[in-house]
Amino acid sequence: MRHLVVALALAATALALPQLFDAVSAGIYLSTAPGQY
C-alpha cells in the first residue's frame, strides 16, 4: 500500500512539474520583459 502512495505522489509530481516550470518561466519573462523595452 505504501508503494502505491509513493507511485501516485511521483506521478502527480511528474504531471505538475511542466505546469510549474511554465508558470515560473512565464513569471520570469513577465518580470524581465518591461526592462527590455
mmCIF file of the N, C-alpha and C atoms, coordinates in Angstrom:
data_MODEL
# 
_entry.id   MODEL 
# 
loop_
_atom_site.group_PDB 
_atom_site.id 
_atom_site.type_symbol 
_atom_site.label_atom_id 
_atom_site.label_alt_id 
_atom_site.label_comp_id 
_atom_site.label_asym_id 
_atom_site.label_entity_id 
_atom_site.label_seq_id 
_atom_site.pdbx_PDB_ins_code 
_atom_site.Cartn_x 
_atom_site.Cartn_y 
_atom_site.Cartn_z 
_atom_site.occupancy 
_atom_site.B_iso_or_equiv 
_atom_site.pdbx_formal_charge 
_atom_site.auth_seq_id 
_atom_site.auth_comp_id 
_atom_site.auth_asym_id 
_atom_site.auth_atom_id 
_atom_site.pdbx_PDB_model_num 
ATOM 1   N N  . MET A 1 1  ? 0.835  -1.198 0.000   1.00 0.00 ? 1  MET A N  1 
ATOM 2   C CA . MET A 1 1  ? 0.000  0.000  0.000   1.00 0.00 ? 1  MET A CA 1 
ATOM 3   C C  . MET A 1 1  ? 0.877  1.259  0.000   1.00 0.00 ? 1  MET A C  1 
ATOM 4   N N  . ARG A 1 2  ? 1.984  1.156  0.713   1.00 0.00 ? 2  ARG A N  1 
ATOM 5   C CA . ARG A 1 2  ? 2.852  2.330  0.778   1.00 0.00 ? 2  ARG A CA 1 
ATOM 6   C C  . ARG A 1 2  ? 3.479  2.621  -0.581  1.00 0.00 ? 2  ARG A C  1 
ATOM 7   N N  . HIS A 1 3  ? 3.764  1.546  -1.337  1.00 0.00 ? 3  HIS A N  1 
ATOM 8   C CA . HIS A 1 3  ? 4.356  1.752  -2.659  1.00 0.00 ? 3  HIS A CA 1 
ATOM 9   C C  . HIS A 1 3  ? 3.370  2.452  -3.589  1.00 0.00 ? 3  HIS A C  1 
ATOM 10  N N  . LEU A 1 4  ? 2.084  2.143  -3.434  1.00 0.00 ? 4  LEU A N  1 
ATOM 11  C CA . LEU A 1 4  ? 1.077  2.786  -4.272  1.00 0.00 ? 4  LEU A CA 1 
ATOM 12  C C  . LEU A 1 4  ? 1.026  4.278  -3.982  1.00 0.00 ? 4  LEU A C  1 
ATOM 13  N N  . VAL A 1 5  ? 1.104  4.645  -2.720  1.00 0.00 ? 5  VAL A N  1 
ATOM 14  C CA . VAL A 1 5  ? 1.080  6.067  -2.355  1.00 0.00 ? 5  VAL A CA 1 
ATOM 15  C C  . VAL A 1 5  ? 2.298  6.782  -2.937  1.00 0.00 ? 5  VAL A C  1 
ATOM 16  N N  . VAL A 1 6  ? 3.453  6.130  -2.847  1.00 0.00 ? 6  VAL A N  1 
ATOM 17  C CA . VAL A 1 6  ? 4.673  6.734  -3.396  1.00 0.00 ? 6  VAL A CA 1 
ATOM 18  C C  . VAL A 1 6  ? 4.565  6.883  -4.908  1.00 0.00 ? 6  VAL A C  1 
ATOM 19  N N  . ALA A 1 7  ? 4.029  5.856  -5.571  1.00 0.00 ? 7  ALA A N  1 
ATOM 20  C CA . ALA A 1 7  ? 3.891  5.918  -7.025  1.00 0.00 ? 7  ALA A CA 1 
ATOM 21  C C  . ALA A 1 7  ? 2.930  7.032  -7.430  1.00 0.00 ? 7  ALA A C  1 
ATOM 22  N N  . LEU A 1 8  ? 1.827  7.165  -6.708  1.00 0.00 ? 8  LEU A N  1 
ATOM 23  C CA . LEU A 1 8  ? 0.874  8.232  -7.018  1.00 0.00 ? 8  LEU A CA 1 
ATOM 24  C C  . LEU A 1 8  ? 1.501  9.599  -6.778  1.00 0.00 ? 8  LEU A C  1 
ATOM 25  N N  . ALA A 1 9  ? 2.268  9.726  -5.711  1.00 0.00 ? 9  ALA A N  1 
ATOM 26  C CA . ALA A 1 9  ? 2.918  11.008 -5.429  1.00 0.00 ? 9  ALA A CA 1 
ATOM 27  C C  . ALA A 1 9  ? 3.918  11.352 -6.532  1.00 0.00 ? 9  ALA A C  1 
ATOM 28  N N  . LEU A 1 10 ? 4.676  10.356 -6.978  1.00 0.00 ? 10 LEU A N  1 
ATOM 29  C CA . LEU A 1 10 ? 5.644  10.601 -8.051  1.00 0.00 ? 10 LEU A CA 1 
ATOM 30  C C  . LEU A 1 10 ? 4.936  10.973 -9.349  1.00 0.00 ? 10 LEU A C  1 
ATOM 31  N N  . ALA A 1 11 ? 3.830  10.288 -9.642  1.00 0.00 ? 11 ALA A N  1 
ATOM 32  C CA . ALA A 1 11 ? 3.090  10.588 -10.867 1.00 0.00 ? 11 ALA A CA 1 
ATOM 33  C C  . ALA A 1 11 ? 2.516  12.000 -10.810 1.00 0.00 ? 11 ALA A C  1 
ATOM 34  N N  . ALA A 1 12 ? 1.961  12.380 -9.663  1.00 0.00 ? 12 ALA A N  1 
ATOM 35  C CA . ALA A 1 12 ? 1.393  13.723 -9.521  1.00 0.00 ? 12 ALA A CA 1 
ATOM 36  C C  . ALA A 1 12 ? 2.494  14.773 -9.656  1.00 0.00 ? 12 ALA A C  1 
ATOM 37  N N  . THR A 1 13 ? 3.654  14.499 -9.082  1.00 0.00 ? 13 THR A N  1 
ATOM 38  C CA . THR A 1 13 ? 4.767  15.445 -9.194  1.00 0.00 ? 13 THR A CA 1 
ATOM 39  C C  . THR A 1 13 ? 5.230  15.557 -10.640 1.00 0.00 ? 13 THR A C  1 
ATOM 40  N N  . ALA A 1 14 ? 5.323  14.434 -11.332 1.00 0.00 ? 14 ALA A N  1 
ATOM 41  C CA . ALA A 1 14 ? 5.765  14.451 -12.723 1.00 0.00 ? 14 ALA A CA 1 
ATOM 42  C C  . ALA A 1 14 ? 4.772  15.205 -13.600 1.00 0.00 ? 14 ALA A C  1 
ATOM 43  N N  . LEU A 1 15 ? 3.482  15.082 -13.297 1.00 0.00 ? 15 LEU A N  1 
ATOM 44  C CA . LEU A 1 15 ? 2.471  15.786 -14.082 1.00 0.00 ? 15 LEU A CA 1 
ATOM 45  C C  . LEU A 1 15 ? 2.465  17.274 -13.758 1.00 0.00 ? 15 LEU A C  1 
ATOM 46  N N  . ALA A 1 16 ? 2.787  17.632 -12.519 1.00 0.00 ? 16 ALA A N  1 
ATOM 47  C CA . ALA A 1 16 ? 2.711  19.033 -12.110 1.00 0.00 ? 16 ALA A CA 1 
ATOM 48  C C  . ALA A 1 16 ? 3.972  19.807 -12.480 1.00 0.00 ? 16 ALA A C  1 
ATOM 49  N N  . LEU A 1 17 ? 5.095  19.101 -12.659 1.00 0.00 ? 17 LEU A N  1 
ATOM 50  C CA . LEU A 1 17 ? 6.354  19.803 -12.924 1.00 0.00 ? 17 LEU A CA 1 
ATOM 51  C C  . LEU A 1 17 ? 6.310  20.675 -14.183 1.00 0.00 ? 17 LEU A C  1 
ATOM 52  N N  . PRO A 1 18 ? 5.815  20.192 -15.327 1.00 0.00 ? 18 PRO A N  1 
ATOM 53  C CA . PRO A 1 18 ? 5.782  21.057 -16.518 1.00 0.00 ? 18 PRO A CA 1 
ATOM 54  C C  . PRO A 1 18 ? 4.945  22.310 -16.303 1.00 0.00 ? 18 PRO A C  1 
ATOM 55  N N  . GLN A 1 19 ? 3.799  22.170 -15.618 1.00 0.00 ? 19 GLN A N  1 
ATOM 56  C CA . GLN A 1 19 ? 2.960  23.338 -15.372 1.00 0.00 ? 19 GLN A CA 1 
ATOM 57  C C  . GLN A 1 19 ? 3.677  24.316 -14.451 1.00 0.00 ? 19 GLN A C  1 
ATOM 58  N N  . LEU A 1 20 ? 4.358  23.780 -13.434 1.00 0.00 ? 20 LEU A N  1 
ATOM 59  C CA . LEU A 1 20 ? 5.099  24.642 -12.519 1.00 0.00 ? 20 LEU A CA 1 
ATOM 60  C C  . LEU A 1 20 ? 6.231  25.343 -13.261 1.00 0.00 ? 20 LEU A C  1 
ATOM 61  N N  . PHE A 1 21 ? 6.910  24.614 -14.130 1.00 0.00 ? 21 PHE A N  1 
ATOM 62  C CA . PHE A 1 21 ? 8.009  25.208 -14.901 1.00 0.00 ? 21 PHE A CA 1 
ATOM 63  C C  . PHE A 1 21 ? 7.485  26.304 -15.827 1.00 0.00 ? 21 PHE A C  1 
ATOM 64  N N  . ASP A 1 22 ? 6.338  26.055 -16.476 1.00 0.00 ? 22 ASP A N  1 
ATOM 65  C CA . ASP A 1 22 ? 5.750  27.068 -17.353 1.00 0.00 ? 22 ASP A CA 1 
ATOM 66  C C  . ASP A 1 22 ? 5.374  28.309 -16.556 1.00 0.00 ? 22 ASP A C  1 
ATOM 67  N N  . ALA A 1 23 ? 4.795  28.113 -15.369 1.00 0.00 ? 23 ALA A N  1 
ATOM 68  C CA . ALA A 1 23 ? 4.387  29.254 -14.547 1.00 0.00 ? 23 ALA A CA 1 
ATOM 69  C C  . ALA A 1 23 ? 5.608  30.059 -14.113 1.00 0.00 ? 23 ALA A C  1 
ATOM 70  N N  . VAL A 1 24 ? 6.660  29.359 -13.714 1.00 0.00 ? 24 VAL A N  1 
ATOM 71  C CA . VAL A 1 24 ? 7.873  30.057 -13.268 1.00 0.00 ? 24 VAL A CA 1 
ATOM 72  C C  . VAL A 1 24 ? 8.521  30.796 -14.439 1.00 0.00 ? 24 VAL A C  1 
ATOM 73  N N  . SER A 1 25 ? 8.617  30.147 -15.586 1.00 0.00 ? 25 SER A N  1 
ATOM 74  C CA . SER A 1 25 ? 9.251  30.782 -16.740 1.00 0.00 ? 25 SER A CA 1 
ATOM 75  C C  . SER A 1 25 ? 8.412  31.971 -17.222 1.00 0.00 ? 25 SER A C  1 
ATOM 76  N N  . ALA A 1 26 ? 7.087  31.841 -17.174 1.00 0.00 ? 26 ALA A N  1 
ATOM 77  C CA . ALA A 1 26 ? 6.220  32.951 -17.564 1.00 0.00 ? 26 ALA A CA 1 
ATOM 78  C C  . ALA A 1 26 ? 6.383  34.105 -16.581 1.00 0.00 ? 26 ALA A C  1 
ATOM 79  N N  . GLY A 1 27 ? 6.482  33.801 -15.287 1.00 0.00 ? 27 GLY A N  1 
ATOM 80  C CA . GLY A 1 27 ? 6.667  34.855 -14.288 1.00 0.00 ? 27 GLY A CA 1 
ATOM 81  C C  . GLY A 1 27 ? 7.998  35.561 -14.489 1.00 0.00 ? 27 GLY A C  1 
ATOM 82  N N  . ILE A 1 28 ? 9.041  34.794 -14.792 1.00 0.00 ? 28 ILE A N  1 
ATOM 83  C CA . ILE A 1 28 ? 10.352 35.402 -15.030 1.00 0.00 ? 28 ILE A CA 1 
ATOM 84  C C  . ILE A 1 28 ? 10.297 36.267 -16.291 1.00 0.00 ? 28 ILE A C  1 
ATOM 85  N N  . TYR A 1 29 ? 9.632  35.778 -17.323 1.00 0.00 ? 29 TYR A N  1 
ATOM 86  C CA . TYR A 1 29 ? 9.537  36.543 -18.571 1.00 0.00 ? 29 TYR A CA 1 
ATOM 87  C C  . TYR A 1 29 ? 8.777  37.843 -18.350 1.00 0.00 ? 29 TYR A C  1 
ATOM 88  N N  . LEU A 1 30 ? 7.661  37.763 -17.608 1.00 0.00 ? 30 LEU A N  1 
ATOM 89  C CA . LEU A 1 30 ? 6.866  38.961 -17.366 1.00 0.00 ? 30 LEU A CA 1 
ATOM 90  C C  . LEU A 1 30 ? 7.626  39.956 -16.499 1.00 0.00 ? 30 LEU A C  1 
ATOM 91  N N  . SER A 1 31 ? 8.441  39.458 -15.571 1.00 0.00 ? 31 SER A N  1 
ATOM 92  C CA . SER A 1 31 ? 9.163  40.368 -14.682 1.00 0.00 ? 31 SER A CA 1 
ATOM 93  C C  . SER A 1 31 ? 10.365 40.995 -15.386 1.00 0.00 ? 31 SER A C  1 
ATOM 94  N N  . THR A 1 32 ? 10.894 40.337 -16.416 1.00 0.00 ? 32 THR A N  1 
ATOM 95  C CA . THR A 1 32 ? 12.073 40.868 -17.098 1.00 0.00 ? 32 THR A CA 1 
ATOM 96  C C  . THR A 1 32 ? 11.704 41.581 -18.397 1.00 0.00 ? 32 THR A C  1 
ATOM 97  N N  . ALA A 1 33 ? 10.527 41.323 -18.953 1.00 0.00 ? 33 ALA A N  1 
ATOM 98  C CA . ALA A 1 33 ? 10.158 41.911 -20.239 1.00 0.00 ? 33 ALA A CA 1 
ATOM 99  C C  . ALA A 1 33 ? 10.081 43.441 -20.182 1.00 0.00 ? 33 ALA A C  1 
ATOM 100 N N  . PRO A 1 34 ? 9.456  44.058 -19.155 1.00 0.00 ? 34 PRO A N  1 
ATOM 101 C CA . PRO A 1 34 ? 9.369  45.527 -19.152 1.00 0.00 ? 34 PRO A CA 1 
ATOM 102 C C  . PRO A 1 34 ? 10.748 46.190 -19.161 1.00 0.00 ? 34 PRO A C  1 
ATOM 103 N N  . GLY A 1 35 ? 11.757 45.560 -18.623 1.00 0.00 ? 35 GLY A N  1 
ATOM 104 C CA . GLY A 1 35 ? 13.081 46.164 -18.596 1.00 0.00 ? 35 GLY A CA 1 
ATOM 105 C C  . GLY A 1 35 ? 13.772 46.117 -19.948 1.00 0.00 ? 35 GLY A C  1 
ATOM 106 N N  . GLN A 1 36 ? 13.262 45.322 -20.869 1.00 0.00 ? 36 GLN A N  1 
ATOM 107 C CA . GLN A 1 36 ? 13.901 45.196 -22.178 1.00 0.00 ? 36 GLN A CA 1 
ATOM 108 C C  . GLN A 1 36 ? 13.425 46.277 -23.140 1.00 0.00 ? 36 GLN A C  1 
ATOM 109 N N  . TYR A 1 37 ? 12.323 46.925 -22.807 1.00 0.00 ? 37 TYR A N  1 
ATOM 110 C CA . TYR A 1 37 ? 11.792 47.939 -23.712 1.00 0.00 ? 37 TYR A CA 1 
ATOM 111 C C  . TYR A 1 37 ? 12.133 49.337 -23.221 1.00 0.00 ? 37 TYR A C  1 
# 
